[in-house]
Amino acid sequence: MKKFVAARRVLPTSPFKARTEAPRKHFAVGDRVTHDQYGLGRAIEVEGDSDIAVLVDFGSRRERITQPYATMYKL
């Protein structure tokens, strides 16, 4: 006789739930981006092989945005 074992349900408020890492954002030179604070812009330089920072031209200003790029999205 086989015993049926149900998978345990993980509650959303549990401190023991498995933590999943969000996928990293990657930008290339020439990508159109939007930033919550600065608005629309274009990536003009990418620092490092693993996208340490991105220099973005927002028209009236240039800003160096560092990881994790929480408020910047590729269009």
Backbone bond lengths (Angstrom), bond angles and torsions (degrees), N, CA, C in turn:
res aa  C-N    CA-C-N  psi(-1)  N-CA   C-N-CA  omega(-1)  CA-C   N-CA-C  phi
1 M - - - 1.429 - - 1.543 107.88 -
2 K 1.337 116.19 127.10 1.465 121.04 179.33 1.517 109.73 -90.67
3 K 1.310 114.28 140.55 1.449 120.03 179.88 1.531 108.53 -97.78
4 F 1.319 117.43 128.24 1.463 122.75 -179.52 1.520 108.89 -86.92
5 V 1.329 116.45 124.30 1.462 121.75 177.63 1.525 107.73 -115.78
6 A 1.318 115.39 118.05 1.464 120.33 -179.89 1.530 109.62 -81.64
7 A 1.316 116.08 146.30 1.466 120.92 176.58 1.519 108.73 -69.88
8 R 1.316 115.50 139.48 1.457 118.89 -179.37 1.518 110.36 -76.25
9 R 1.296 114.88 141.35 1.452 121.55 179.54 1.527 108.97 -84.65
10 V 1.306 117.20 134.94 1.465 121.96 178.22 1.519 107.92 -95.16
11 L 1.315 115.52 123.00 1.460 119.99 179.54 1.527 110.04 -77.97
12 P 1.331 118.00 144.07 1.467 120.27 -178.27 1.527 113.51 -62.73
13 T 1.317 118.05 -24.28 1.462 120.93 -178.42 1.519 112.96 -95.99
14 S 1.313 117.65 2.88 1.452 121.61 -177.34 1.525 111.24 -70.63
15 P 1.337 117.86 132.12 1.466 119.60 177.03 1.528 112.10 -75.54
16 F 1.326 117.86 -7.89 1.462 122.34 -177.50 1.520 113.25 -101.15
17 K 1.326 117.59 5.80 1.456 119.54 -178.76 1.528 110.57 -68.76
18 A 1.305 114.54 153.33 1.467 119.99 -179.07 1.526 109.07 -68.26
19 R 1.315 115.88 134.22 1.462 120.78 179.70 1.520 108.95 -94.21
20 T 1.305 115.39 126.04 1.453 120.14 178.02 1.522 108.19 -107.06
21 E 1.301 115.69 137.71 1.453 120.80 -179.42 1.525 109.04 -90.09
22 A 1.318 115.83 134.33 1.458 120.61 178.93 1.528 108.96 -67.54
23 P 1.323 117.01 146.24 1.462 118.78 178.43 1.532 110.47 -63.56
24 R 1.333 115.88 142.69 1.455 120.87 -178.25 1.522 109.89 -75.35
25 K 1.317 114.88 144.11 1.453 120.57 177.61 1.519 108.58 -88.06
26 H 1.326 116.20 137.35 1.458 121.82 178.31 1.520 108.62 -123.07
27 F 1.308 115.42 135.81 1.458 121.63 179.62 1.521 109.51 -124.09
28 A 1.322 116.22 149.64 1.460 122.52 178.42 1.527 108.23 -123.32
29 V 1.322 115.44 160.32 1.465 120.59 178.04 1.529 108.47 -61.08
30 G 1.313 116.07 130.05 1.455 121.66 179.39 1.517 113.92 98.32
31 D 1.323 118.50 -9.06 1.469 120.91 179.28 1.522 110.33 -67.19
32 R 1.324 115.81 136.66 1.457 121.36 172.59 1.519 107.34 -82.63
33 V 1.332 117.24 133.05 1.462 121.57 -177.36 1.518 109.87 -133.33
34 T 1.310 115.03 162.27 1.454 121.35 171.58 1.524 107.55 -128.73
35 H 1.322 114.92 141.14 1.458 121.64 -179.21 1.522 107.29 -125.41
36 D 1.327 117.14 139.83 1.460 120.98 -176.55 1.523 112.88 -61.16
37 Q 1.322 118.37 -34.03 1.461 121.38 -177.32 1.529 112.59 -94.00
38 Y 1.346 118.54 -39.55 1.460 122.16 -171.97 1.528 114.09 -98.72
39 G 1.303 119.10 -18.99 1.455 121.85 178.24 1.522 113.31 95.34
40 L 1.344 116.44 -147.30 1.461 122.42 -177.22 1.515 111.21 -81.81
41 G 1.331 115.77 145.08 1.451 119.82 179.10 1.512 111.74 -162.26
42 R 1.339 115.45 -178.63 1.462 121.95 179.68 1.526 108.35 -132.70
43 A 1.336 116.06 132.93 1.468 121.24 178.45 1.518 108.67 -69.83
44 I 1.345 116.54 125.83 1.466 119.71 -178.96 1.516 112.20 -112.77
45 E 1.340 117.84 -13.28 1.462 120.75 178.08 1.524 108.95 -158.42
46 V 1.334 115.89 139.23 1.460 122.17 176.27 1.519 107.60 -119.00
47 E 1.326 117.25 125.52 1.465 122.02 -177.83 1.522 110.38 -94.68
48 G 1.316 116.74 129.67 1.463 122.18 174.86 1.515 112.82 79.86
49 D 1.337 114.66 161.73 1.469 120.23 179.20 1.517 111.80 -73.35
50 S 1.320 116.74 -27.41 1.463 119.90 -176.86 1.526 111.88 -105.57
51 D 1.319 116.94 29.61 1.470 122.51 177.48 1.528 112.60 53.25
52 I 1.319 116.52 60.74 1.460 121.09 178.78 1.526 110.22 -64.19
53 A 1.329 116.11 -43.25 1.456 121.47 179.17 1.523 108.92 -152.95
54 V 1.320 115.21 158.66 1.459 121.98 178.85 1.520 108.22 -128.22
55 L 1.330 116.70 129.85 1.458 121.88 174.79 1.523 106.96 -92.15
56 V 1.330 115.94 122.13 1.462 121.02 -173.95 1.518 109.25 -120.16
57 D 1.334 115.98 134.98 1.459 122.98 175.73 1.520 107.61 -95.59
58 F 1.333 116.42 113.64 1.459 121.52 -179.75 1.526 111.91 -99.90
59 G 1.313 117.19 18.27 1.457 121.33 179.61 1.514 111.07 92.92
60 S 1.309 118.21 -73.09 1.463 121.72 -178.33 1.526 112.55 -87.02
61 R 1.325 117.50 -12.23 1.462 120.52 -178.94 1.518 110.46 -154.68
62 R 1.321 115.38 158.27 1.466 122.05 174.27 1.520 107.42 -114.52
63 E 1.316 115.42 133.54 1.466 120.31 -178.81 1.515 110.04 -128.33
64 R 1.331 115.60 142.26 1.461 122.49 174.64 1.523 106.52 -96.92
65 I 1.320 116.23 111.89 1.460 122.54 -178.01 1.530 107.82 -102.84
66 T 1.326 116.82 126.22 1.459 121.62 -179.74 1.520 110.89 -101.29
67 Q 1.334 115.14 166.56 1.458 120.19 178.72 1.508 109.84 -62.94
68 P 1.299 120.40 152.23 1.455 130.59 15.38 1.526 114.32 -93.75
69 Y 1.312 119.04 14.47 1.475 123.27 177.36 1.524 111.37 55.01
70 A 1.322 117.24 41.31 1.464 121.69 -175.57 1.528 112.56 -62.19
71 T 1.329 117.65 -33.15 1.459 119.95 -175.73 1.517 113.00 -109.24
72 M 1.334 118.33 14.54 1.454 121.51 -179.42 1.536 109.43 -121.56
73 Y 1.327 115.31 133.91 1.465 121.23 -176.32 1.515 110.20 -131.72
74 K 1.337 115.69 144.76 1.460 121.49 176.96 1.523 108.77 -80.98
75 L 1.319 116.39 137.97 1.475 120.72 178.18 1.510 111.14 -94.13
